[in-house]
Amino acid sequence: MIQSGIQTGVPADGSGTSPVSFSPTFSSAPPVVCTVTSSSSTSSAISVQAIDVTTSGFSIYCTGGQPSTTVSVNWIANL
């Protein structure tokens, strides 16, 4: 099964995470790949990670952006 999406408004500066839910849930925690697609930050070194991956979802965590900026993140999960 493959699921994908775009998450907007993800904090770019490491100040928080953005939760994503899978629907339907996976039978086990899938690998998740994330990429930054757009940014309100002027930094070019934004790093994005899928963290706390479970069968029902994960959280997106970004660092490297300017304080109080956000990014949009494309993600794909495949099991």
Buried (B, 14 or more C-beta within 10 A) or exposed (E): EEBEEEBEEBBBBEEEBBEBEBEEEBEEBBEBEBEBBEBEBEEEEBEBBBEEBBEEBBBBBBBBBEEEBBBBBBBBBEB
